[in-house]
Every structure is written in structure tokens, then in C-alpha cells.
């Protein structure tokens, strides 16, 4: 890489529970290990801060996503690698962010509704939504529009987080954003504090079972 870091945005999109934050957290540490300036913009964390008070109507969801895109653009044009991992269910809004940012790498994190409801629903939110107890739940009674031409698709139903990360690193290397795709971090990762992933008592990312 040149001395002057060129900013870019990696935009993870997919249903809640698909694994966006997990892969984003892993990528954060990989980019840090390459001495790249990097930040994570997690959908839930941004909601608690930048987008407090917004609901889950289409208009409010779009506003939240465009705010994330605006911040990602500021970071990107100032030489930072911005990692975004909101659900971002609507194609038009994702495309607006792509147009705004320019150096935009869309990664679709795939997992089916059935898989998520059966095996990745610790709070029972999908089951409640499917029973009609929660309204406007993405993937159940609110649409999720699958990306048509993402730079990369990772399938967390058949790939381990490490395998998905390897695909992301390979694609970023192919696009010229990093010099090589070799994983630099092994073992437990210290929590970045920038996602809503669970934390262990030692400050590491908790492994999901």
C-alpha cells in the first residue's frame, strides 16, 4: 500500500442473525493488523446513538441507513476503511449509499429465514414475529431485498466465520484495497466495542453456539 491510505467501505447486508457483525468484527481486527485506519458502523449501535428515536417504518429505516452511509462516506474520503453491518433491507437505499461513497464493497451475508428462526434466534424474536407478536420485522412481514450484484456473497449456513472472512479478504485483495488475503489474527479476538456482539469477562468476543 502507499503511505497515503485510500479509504473504502465494506458494506455487509443480510437478515438479522445472519452473521454480519461477527464477520465485520473479524475484518476490523484484520485491517488493524495491517496498520489500516478502520472503523465499524454497526446498525444497532448507530441506532442507539446517531439515530435515537427512529422507529422501523420504511422511512425511518431508510433515514438510519442513509445516516450510516453519510458517516461511511466521510470516513472513506478521509482515508479510513469503514465497515458497515446494518441489515439495510432496501436495495434503493443501499444503492444510494454506493453512489454516495464510491469505493463501496457490498457483501451479502446469506442465511435463510428458516435457519435463523430455528437455530439463531436466542431471544425468540423471529418466532414472535412469525406468530404476529412483533410487527414490521425484516424477513417476516417486512421485506428484505436481496442484492442483485454484490461484490461478494458469503453463505454462513455452510461457511464458518473464518471461511467467510477468508473470502472477504480475498475479494478486498482482488479489488486492490489490501495487499494480500492472508489472515493475520488467530485465536480469540479482543472486542472492538463497536458492535453489539456479546463480550466475555476477559473482554474478548464471545463464541456463539
C-alpha positions as CSV (number, residue, x, y, z in Angstrom):
1,X,0.0,0.0,0.0
2,X,1.1,3.6,-0.5
3,X,1.9,5.8,2.5
4,X,-1.4,7.5,1.9
5,X,-4.2,5.1,2.8
6,X,-7.0,5.0,0.3
7,X,-10.4,4.8,2.1
8,X,-13.1,2.3,1.2
9,X,-16.3,1.0,2.6
10,X,-17.2,-2.7,3.2
11,X,-21.0,-2.9,3.5
12,X,-22.3,-6.1,5.0
13,X,-26.0,-6.7,4.4
14,X,-28.3,-9.6,5.3
15,X,-31.0,-10.7,7.7
16,X,-30.7,-10.2,11.5
17,X,-28.6,-13.1,12.9
18,X,-27.0,-14.0,9.5
19,X,-23.5,-13.2,10.8
20,X,-22.8,-9.6,9.6
21,X,-21.4,-8.3,12.9
22,X,-19.4,-11.4,13.5
23,X,-17.6,-11.1,10.2
24,X,-17.3,-7.3,10.5
25,X,-15.6,-7.7,13.9
26,X,-13.1,-10.2,12.5
27,X,-12.4,-8.0,9.5
28,X,-11.9,-5.0,11.8
29,X,-9.0,-6.8,13.5
30,X,-7.6,-8.0,10.2
31,X,-7.4,-4.4,8.9
32,X,-6.0,-3.1,12.1
33,X,-3.3,-5.8,11.9
34,X,-2.4,-4.3,8.5
35,X,-2.0,-0.8,10.2
36,X,-5.0,0.5,8.3
37,X,-7.2,3.1,9.9
38,X,-10.6,1.4,10.3
39,X,-14.0,1.9,12.0
40,X,-17.1,-0.2,12.3
41,X,-20.6,1.3,11.9
42,X,-23.0,-1.3,13.4
43,X,-26.7,-0.9,12.7
44,X,-27.9,-1.4,16.2
45,X,-25.1,0.7,17.8
46,X,-25.8,3.6,15.3
47,X,-29.5,3.4,16.2
48,X,-28.7,3.9,19.9
49,X,-26.6,7.0,19.2
50,X,-26.9,8.7,15.8
51,X,-30.5,7.5,15.1
52,X,-32.1,7.6,18.6
53,X,-35.8,8.0,18.3
54,X,-36.2,6.4,14.9
55,X,-38.7,3.6,14.5
56,X,-38.9,0.8,12.0
57,X,-41.1,2.2,9.3
58,X,-39.5,2.2,5.8
59,X,-38.9,5.9,6.0
60,X,-37.1,5.6,9.4
61,X,-35.1,2.6,8.2
62,X,-34.0,4.5,5.1
63,X,-33.0,7.5,7.3
64,X,-30.9,5.3,9.5
65,X,-29.2,3.6,6.6
66,X,-28.5,6.9,4.8
67,X,-27.0,8.3,8.0
68,X,-24.7,5.3,8.2
69,X,-23.8,5.9,4.5
70,X,-23.1,9.6,5.2
71,X,-20.7,8.8,8.0
72,X,-19.1,6.0,6.0
73,X,-18.6,8.4,3.1
74,X,-16.9,11.0,5.5
75,X,-14.6,8.2,6.8
76,X,-13.8,6.8,3.3
77,X,-12.9,10.1,1.8
78,X,-10.6,10.7,4.7
79,X,-8.6,7.5,4.1
80,X,-10.4,5.2,6.6
81,X,-11.7,1.7,5.9
82,X,-15.3,1.9,7.0
83,X,-17.0,-1.4,7.9
84,X,-20.8,-1.2,7.9
85,X,-23.1,-4.0,9.1
86,X,-26.7,-2.9,9.2
87,X,-29.5,-5.1,7.9
88,X,-30.2,-2.4,5.2
89,X,-33.1,-4.3,3.7
90,X,-33.9,-2.0,0.8
91,X,-31.9,-2.1,-2.5
92,X,-32.6,1.5,-3.4
93,X,-31.2,2.8,-0.2
94,X,-28.1,0.6,-0.4
95,X,-27.6,1.8,-4.0
96,X,-27.8,5.5,-2.8
97,X,-25.1,4.7,-0.3
98,X,-23.0,3.1,-3.0
99,X,-23.4,6.1,-5.2
100,X,-22.5,8.5,-2.3
101,X,-19.4,6.6,-1.2
102,X,-17.9,5.3,-4.5
103,X,-15.3,2.9,-3.1
104,X,-18.1,0.6,-2.0
105,X,-17.8,-3.2,-1.5
106,X,-21.2,-4.8,-0.9
107,X,-21.1,-8.2,0.9
108,X,-24.3,-10.1,1.0
109,X,-24.3,-12.4,4.2
110,X,-26.8,-15.2,3.3
111,X,-28.8,-17.3,5.7
112,X,-32.4,-18.4,5.3
113,X,-35.3,-17.3,7.4
114,X,-35.8,-21.0,8.4
115,X,-32.2,-21.4,9.6
116,X,-32.3,-18.1,11.6
117,X,-35.7,-18.9,13.2
118,X,-34.7,-22.5,14.1
119,X,-31.1,-22.1,15.1
120,X,-30.1,-18.5,15.6
121,X,-32.9,-16.9,17.5
122,X,-31.7,-16.7,21.1
123,X,-34.2,-14.0,22.1
124,X,-37.1,-15.7,20.2
125,X,-37.7,-12.6,18.0
126,X,-38.2,-14.5,14.8
127,X,-40.7,-16.8,16.4
128,X,-42.6,-13.9,17.9
129,X,-42.6,-12.1,14.5
130,X,-43.9,-15.3,12.8
131,X,-46.6,-15.5,15.4
132,X,-47.6,-11.9,14.7
133,X,-46.5,-10.7,18.1
134,X,-43.8,-8.3,16.6
135,X,-44.7,-6.2,13.6
136,X,-42.5,-4.8,10.8
137,X,-39.9,-7.5,11.3
138,X,-37.4,-7.7,8.4
139,X,-37.7,-11.0,6.5
140,X,-41.1,-11.9,8.1
141,X,-43.7,-9.2,7.5
142,X,-41.3,-6.6,6.2
143,X,-39.3,-7.2,3.0
144,X,-35.6,-7.9,2.7
145,X,-34.4,-7.2,-0.9
146,X,-31.5,-9.5,-1.8
147,X,-28.6,-7.7,-3.5
148,X,-28.6,-8.4,-7.3
149,X,-24.9,-7.7,-8.0
150,X,-22.9,-7.6,-4.7
151,X,-19.1,-7.7,-4.9
152,X,-19.3,-10.8,-2.8
153,X,-21.7,-13.4,-1.3
154,X,-20.9,-15.3,1.8
155,X,-23.1,-18.2,2.9
156,X,-23.0,-18.6,6.7
157,X,-25.1,-21.7,6.5
158,X,-22.2,-23.7,5.0
159,X,-19.2,-21.5,5.8
160,X,-17.5,-21.0,9.2
161,X,-16.9,-17.3,10.2
162,X,-13.2,-17.9,9.4
163,X,-14.1,-19.2,5.9
164,X,-16.4,-16.2,5.2
165,X,-13.7,-13.8,6.4
166,X,-11.2,-15.5,4.1
167,X,-13.5,-14.8,1.1
168,X,-13.8,-11.2,2.2
169,X,-10.1,-10.7,2.5
170,X,-9.5,-12.4,-0.9
171,X,-12.1,-10.1,-2.6
172,X,-10.6,-7.0,-1.0
173,X,-7.1,-8.0,-2.2
174,X,-8.5,-8.6,-5.7
175,X,-10.0,-5.1,-5.6
176,X,-6.7,-3.6,-4.5
177,X,-7.9,-2.4,-1.1
178,X,-5.4,-4.7,0.8
179,X,-2.1,-6.1,-0.3
180,X,-2.7,-9.7,0.5
181,X,-5.5,-12.0,1.7
182,X,-3.5,-13.8,4.4
183,X,-5.3,-13.9,7.8
184,X,-3.1,-12.2,10.4
185,X,-5.2,-12.8,13.5
186,X,-5.5,-16.3,15.1
187,X,-7.5,-17.4,18.2
188,X,-9.7,-15.2,20.4
189,X,-10.3,-11.6,19.4
190,X,-10.5,-8.6,21.8
191,X,-13.9,-7.0,21.4
192,X,-13.7,-3.8,19.4
193,X,-16.5,-2.2,21.4
194,X,-18.1,-1.1,18.1
195,X,-20.6,-3.9,17.6
196,X,-23.3,-5.5,19.7
197,X,-21.6,-8.9,19.8
198,X,-21.5,-10.4,23.3
199,X,-18.5,-9.9,25.5
200,X,-16.7,-12.4,27.7
201,X,-15.4,-11.5,31.1
202,X,-11.9,-11.2,29.6
203,X,-13.0,-8.6,27.1
204,X,-13.0,-11.0,24.1
205,X,-15.7,-11.7,21.6
206,X,-18.0,-14.5,22.9
207,X,-18.2,-17.5,20.7
208,X,-21.8,-18.1,19.6
209,X,-23.1,-21.7,19.8
